[in-house]
């Protein structure tokens, strides 16, 4: 570790494997005990039951030489049950690095194996790099959320700027198409990002109602003039929002897994 032993007291789970820290590293182990006093789980993995085992929350005995199998099982269980701190792993480890597409692992062999030489060509054991030689990264959930929200804000701002000048040539060319696009997808994007009760059926209903409302308002209602002469995007947007809410409330709510994932994204510090 690169930080001071004192930081151990802030842990909520400590795994000690292959070490009798209580007797061999008593100065550092006192900080482990401070963490335990605060509620941390201390797990000791060792073939022998030692003083460290006695002071731990859990003792996991194993046969000598089976460390890799034990750790591999732990890693698989953590990955299968999504028990890792995803935001930390993606932001502060190489988990987000894009692997060379030529890399593979099949039938117990890695890519590049030469059966005649019984040796590996490790050239495919690498990460993807850009033109500057920097490793390419997959986008994190936080980055995706930031882009989604800024895109929504940019589209909304652009629409407002265009709508401010009804005589603009750009407005005249794209207003009808913009209204259809905005009323069909705008409410869906908005509710998908900020209302976890939104359902698939509600989203589809909002898209259909938004598109139909633009067509109906532009061709049947707007010619009446007066208050009905308002830009069709506004009423169509409102009708689409109402459709999403009503249909979503009348249909089965999203699964707990989806709601949990939604809450995770909403809790991101963006």
KAGI-V576554 format. One line per field, one symbol per residue. ss: DSSP state (H for helix, E for strand, C for the rest). psi: psi as a letter, one per 30 degrees, with the letter a starting at -180 (. if undefined). burial: I if it has 9 or more other ideal C-beta (glycine too) atoms within 8 Angstrom, else O. Layout:
ss = ???
psi = ???
burial = ???
//
This chain:
ss = CCCCHHHHHHCCEEEEECCCHHHHCHHHHHHHHHHHHCCCEEEEECCCCCHHHHHCCEEECCCCCCHHHHHHHHHHHHHHCCCCCHHHHHHHCHHHECECCCCCEECCEECCEECCCCEECHHHCCECECCCCCECECCCHHHHHHHHHHHHHHHHHHHHHHHCCCCCHHHHHHHHHHHHHHHHHHHHHHHHHHCCCCCHHHHHHHHHHHHHHHHHHHHHHHHHCHHHHCCHHHHHHHHHHHHHHHHHHHCCCCCHHHHHHHHHHHCCCC
psi = lfllfefffglfkkkjkgkieeefieeefffeeeeefggkkjkkjkfkjaeeeeflekkjklkkggeeeeeeeeeeeeeeghgljeeeeefgagffkkkkffkljkhgkllgkjeefhlkjgffillklafggkkkkkkleeeeeeeeeeeeeeeeeeeeeeffjfgkeeeeefeeeeeeeefefeeeeeeeffjffkleeeeeeeeeeeeeeeeeeefeeeffabffglkfeeeeeeeeeeeeeeeefflkllleeeeeeeeeeffki.
burial = OOOOOOIIIOIOOIOIIOIIIIOOOIOIIOIIIIIIOOOIIIIIIIOOOIOIIOIIOOOOOIOOOOIOOIIOOOOOIIOOOOOOOOIOIIIOOOOIIIOIOOIOOOOOOIIIIIOOOOOOOOOIIOIIOOOOOOIIOOOIIIOIIIIIIOOIOOIIOOIOOIIOOOOOOOIOOIIIOIIIIIIIIIIIIIIIOOOIOIIOIIIOIIIIIIIOIIIIIIOOIIOOOOOOOOOIIOIIIOIIIIIIIIIIOOIOOIOOOIIOOIIIIOOIOO
//
